[in-house]
């Protein structure tokens, strides 16, 4: 029913254009992942970790204040 010629054109286009681009982009992304974090990303990670620690301290302080002012606040949640 189907002619082989009908499938040959899309297959050739795929093999000549799409497949090489796909392989190049795939291995480029693999290389970037294997290299680890860049210096900028490392700095951002350290900054975010510092902010997270500060926020954790603030939450702890707020919970301590609430425990003193309203000991039943945890049960209301």
N, CA and C atoms as an extended XYZ file, in Angstrom:
231
Properties=species:S:1:pos:R:3:atomname:S:1:resname:S:1:resid:I:1 pbc="F F F"
N         0.813       -1.183        0.000 N   UNK     1
C         0.000        0.000        0.000 CA  UNK     1
C         0.869        1.265        0.000 C   UNK     1
N         1.808        1.332        0.967 N   UNK     2
C         2.682        2.500        1.037 CA  UNK     2
C         3.901        2.274        0.158 C   UNK     2
N         4.266        3.284       -0.526 N   UNK     3
C         5.503        3.224       -1.293 CA  UNK     3
C         6.665        3.529       -0.357 C   UNK     3
N         7.763        2.900       -0.594 N   UNK     4
C         8.957        3.171        0.196 CA  UNK     4
C         9.431        4.596       -0.024 C   UNK     4
N         9.132        5.148       -1.181 N   UNK     5
C         9.547        6.507       -1.496 CA  UNK     5
C         8.870        7.539       -0.598 C   UNK     5
N         7.647        7.232       -0.165 N   UNK     6
C         6.914        8.162        0.692 CA  UNK     6
C         7.620        8.302        2.040 C   UNK     6
N         8.169        7.230        2.543 N   UNK     7
C         8.851        7.270        3.835 CA  UNK     7
C        10.318        7.672        3.728 C   UNK     7
N        10.886        7.570        2.559 N   UNK     8
C        12.308        7.862        2.392 CA  UNK     8
C        12.639        9.333        2.605 C   UNK     8
N        11.836       10.231        2.088 N   UNK     9
C        12.127       11.665        2.221 CA  UNK     9
C        12.150       12.097        3.691 C   UNK     9
N        11.121       11.803        4.497 N   UNK    10
C        11.191       12.194        5.914 CA  UNK    10
C        12.339       11.497        6.660 C   UNK    10
N        12.607       10.242        6.309 N   UNK    11
C        13.698        9.528        6.959 CA  UNK    11
C        15.049       10.156        6.634 C   UNK    11
N        15.256       10.531        5.394 N   UNK    12
C        16.514       11.179        5.003 CA  UNK    12
C        16.649       12.532        5.685 C   UNK    12
N        15.588       13.309        5.727 N   UNK    13
C        15.626       14.616        6.400 CA  UNK    13
C        15.955       14.430        7.879 C   UNK    13
N        15.329       13.438        8.496 N   UNK    14
C        15.604       13.166        9.915 CA  UNK    14
C        17.066       12.798       10.123 C   UNK    14
N        17.579       11.898        9.322 N   UNK    15
C        18.952       11.419        9.495 CA  UNK    15
C        20.001       12.486        9.179 C   UNK    15
N        19.700       13.395        8.259 N   UNK    16
C        20.681       14.399        7.855 CA  UNK    16
C        20.633       15.642        8.750 C   UNK    16
N        19.444       16.027        9.211 N   UNK    17
C        19.309       17.279        9.955 CA  UNK    17
C        19.037       17.045       11.437 C   UNK    17
N        18.000       16.315       11.757 N   UNK    18
C        17.546       16.200       13.145 CA  UNK    18
C        18.482       15.354       13.996 C   UNK    18
N        18.854       14.175       13.517 N   UNK    19
C        19.675       13.268       14.316 CA  UNK    19
C        21.022       13.886       14.718 C   UNK    19
N        21.777       14.501       13.801 N   UNK    20
C        23.049       15.106       14.238 CA  UNK    20
C        22.863       16.225       15.267 C   UNK    20
N        21.860       17.071       15.050 N   UNK    21
C        21.598       18.136       16.029 CA  UNK    21
C        21.231       17.546       17.381 C   UNK    21
N        20.409       16.550       17.372 N   UNK    22
C        19.979       15.883       18.592 CA  UNK    22
C        21.196       15.325       19.342 C   UNK    22
N        22.079       14.632       18.627 N   UNK    23
C        23.273       14.064       19.263 CA  UNK    23
C        24.198       15.147       19.800 C   UNK    23
N        24.410       16.185       19.026 N   UNK    24
C        25.289       17.278       19.475 CA  UNK    24
C        24.743       17.915       20.748 C   UNK    24
N        23.459       18.248       20.745 N   UNK    25
C        22.870       18.882       21.929 CA  UNK    25
C        22.850       17.936       23.123 C   UNK    25
N        22.615       16.667       22.885 N   UNK    26
C        22.593       15.689       23.970 CA  UNK    26
C        23.950       15.598       24.650 C   UNK    26
N        25.004       15.424       23.857 N   UNK    27
C        26.333       15.279       24.454 CA  UNK    27
C        26.870       16.588       25.015 C   UNK    27
N        26.441       17.718       24.492 N   UNK    28
C        26.823       19.007       25.077 CA  UNK    28
C        26.219       19.151       26.470 C   UNK    28
N        24.965       18.775       26.613 N   UNK    29
C        24.328       18.870       27.932 CA  UNK    29
C        24.942       17.875       28.906 C   UNK    29
N        25.313       16.681       28.436 N   UNK    30
C        25.985       15.701       29.297 CA  UNK    30
C        27.317       16.261       29.798 C   UNK    30
N        28.041       16.944       28.921 N   UNK    31
C        29.337       17.517       29.288 CA  UNK    31
C        29.168       18.585       30.361 C   UNK    31
N        28.157       19.443       30.203 N   UNK    32
C        27.910       20.500       31.180 CA  UNK    32
C        27.540       19.920       32.535 C   UNK    32
N        26.751       18.868       32.554 N   UNK    33
C        26.350       18.238       33.810 CA  UNK    33
C        27.560       17.616       34.496 C   UNK    33
N        28.427       16.984       33.726 N   UNK    34
C        29.583       16.315       34.324 CA  UNK    34
C        30.618       17.301       34.849 C   UNK    34
N        30.616       18.530       34.352 N   UNK    35
C        31.582       19.528       34.811 CA  UNK    35
C        31.222       20.082       36.179 C   UNK    35
N        29.998       19.903       36.623 N   UNK    36
C        29.601       20.401       37.923 CA  UNK    36
C        29.115       21.839       37.850 C   UNK    36
N        29.104       22.471       39.011 N   UNK    37
C        28.609       23.843       39.100 CA  UNK    37
C        29.662       24.839       38.631 C   UNK    37
N        29.190       25.889       37.973 N   UNK    38
C        30.101       26.970       37.608 CA  UNK    38
C        30.372       27.804       38.864 C   UNK    38
N        31.318       28.710       38.760 N   UNK    39
C        31.658       29.558       39.912 CA  UNK    39
C        30.455       30.408       40.327 C   UNK    39
N        29.739       30.936       39.338 N   UNK    40
C        28.556       31.756       39.617 CA  UNK    40
C        27.476       30.923       40.318 C   UNK    40
N        27.239       29.718       39.834 N   UNK    41
C        26.234       28.842       40.449 CA  UNK    41
C        26.643       28.447       41.864 C   UNK    41
N        27.935       28.230       42.067 N   UNK    42
C        28.430       27.883       43.398 CA  UNK    42
C        28.205       29.031       44.381 C   UNK    42
N        28.491       30.260       43.934 N   UNK    43
C        28.243       31.436       44.785 CA  UNK    43
C        26.769       31.568       45.116 C   UNK    43
N        25.908       31.362       44.112 N   UNK    44
C        24.463       31.440       44.340 CA  UNK    44
C        24.012       30.391       45.345 C   UNK    44
N        24.550       29.190       45.242 N   UNK    45
C        24.191       28.114       46.158 CA  UNK    45
C        24.578       28.455       47.589 C   UNK    45
N        25.769       28.999       47.763 N   UNK    46
C        26.226       29.402       49.103 CA  UNK    46
C        25.339       30.508       49.647 C   UNK    46
N        24.993       31.480       48.804 N   UNK    47
C        24.129       32.588       49.229 CA  UNK    47
C        22.744       32.083       49.634 C   UNK    47
N        22.186       31.180       48.847 N   UNK    48
C        20.872       30.625       49.170 CA  UNK    48
C        20.911       29.801       50.449 C   UNK    48
N        21.985       29.061       50.675 N   UNK    49
C        22.118       28.285       51.904 CA  UNK    49
C        22.183       29.213       53.117 C   UNK    49
N        22.902       30.320       52.964 N   UNK    50
C        22.998       31.299       54.050 CA  UNK    50
C        21.631       31.907       54.360 C   UNK    50
N        20.888       32.261       53.308 N   UNK    51
C        19.552       32.818       53.510 CA  UNK    51
C        18.626       31.801       54.165 C   UNK    51
N        18.743       30.547       53.787 N   UNK    52
C        17.906       29.499       54.375 CA  UNK    52
C        18.204       29.337       55.863 C   UNK    52
N        19.482       29.408       56.227 N   UNK    53
C        19.852       29.318       57.643 CA  UNK    53
C        19.279       30.490       58.437 C   UNK    53
N        19.360       31.696       57.869 N   UNK    54
C        18.805       32.872       58.541 CA  UNK    54
C        17.294       32.739       58.718 C   UNK    54
N        16.626       32.252       57.674 N   UNK    55
C        15.172       32.082       57.769 CA  UNK    55
C        14.821       31.031       58.820 C   UNK    55
N        15.585       29.965       58.901 N   UNK    56
C        15.343       28.927       59.899 CA  UNK    56
C        15.507       29.504       61.301 C   UNK    56
N        16.522       30.343       61.495 N   UNK    57
C        16.708       30.997       62.796 CA  UNK    57
C        15.531       31.905       63.130 C   UNK    57
N        15.041       32.636       62.154 N   UNK    58
C        13.910       33.528       62.382 CA  UNK    58
C        12.653       32.743       62.748 C   UNK    58
N        12.417       31.651       62.055 N   UNK    59
C        11.243       30.823       62.353 CA  UNK    59
C        11.347       30.267       63.763 C   UNK    59
N        12.539       29.822       64.134 N   UNK    60
C        12.750       29.297       65.482 CA  UNK    60
C        12.467       30.369       66.531 C   UNK    60
N        12.941       31.592       66.285 N   UNK    61
C        12.700       32.704       67.207 CA  UNK    61
C        11.210       33.021       67.302 C   UNK    61
N        10.530       33.070       66.152 N   UNK    62
C         9.093       33.348       66.163 CA  UNK    62
C         8.315       32.267       66.893 C   UNK    62
N         8.687       31.016       66.714 N   UNK    63
C         8.004       29.934       67.419 CA  UNK    63
C         8.227       30.038       68.922 C   UNK    63
N         9.449       30.413       69.337 N   UNK    64
C         9.732       30.578       70.763 CA  UNK    64
C         8.889       31.704       71.347 C   UNK    64
N         8.774       32.820       70.604 N   UNK    65
C         7.938       33.934       71.071 CA  UNK    65
C         6.469       33.518       71.175 C   UNK    65
N         5.989       32.806       70.174 N   UNK    66
C         4.603       32.347       70.215 CA  UNK    66
C         4.374       31.359       71.352 C   UNK    66
N         5.354       30.513       71.621 N   UNK    67
C         5.215       29.565       72.731 CA  UNK    67
C         5.083       30.297       74.059 C   UNK    67
N         5.818       31.399       74.208 N   UNK    68
C         5.720       32.175       75.460 CA  UNK    68
C         4.420       32.953       75.551 C   UNK    68
N         4.031       33.599       74.440 N   UNK    69
C         2.852       34.464       74.443 CA  UNK    69
C         1.549       33.675       74.401 C   UNK    69
N         1.511       32.626       73.608 N   UNK    70
C         0.286       31.854       73.424 CA  UNK    70
C         0.644       30.368       73.313 C   UNK    70
N         0.772       29.707       74.445 N   UNK    71
C         1.220       28.311       74.437 CA  UNK    71
C         0.311       27.360       73.637 C   UNK    71
N        -0.909       27.735       73.407 N   UNK    72
C        -1.860       26.865       72.706 CA  UNK    72
C        -1.854       27.055       71.186 C   UNK    72
N        -0.989       27.879       70.648 N   UNK    73
C        -1.036       28.216       69.231 CA  UNK    73
C        -0.820       27.012       68.313 C   UNK    73
N        -0.023       26.050       68.753 N   UNK    74
C         0.237       24.870       67.905 CA  UNK    74
C        -1.001       23.996       67.772 C   UNK    74
N        -1.816       23.955       68.759 N   UNK    75
C        -3.039       23.136       68.712 CA  UNK    75
C        -4.096       23.748       67.811 C   UNK    75
N        -4.014       25.057       67.582 N   UNK    76
C        -5.001       25.749       66.741 CA  UNK    76
C        -4.776       25.480       65.270 C   UNK    76
N        -3.602       25.020       64.912 N   UNK    77
C        -3.309       24.746       63.508 CA  UNK    77
C        -4.025       23.513       63.120 C   UNK    77
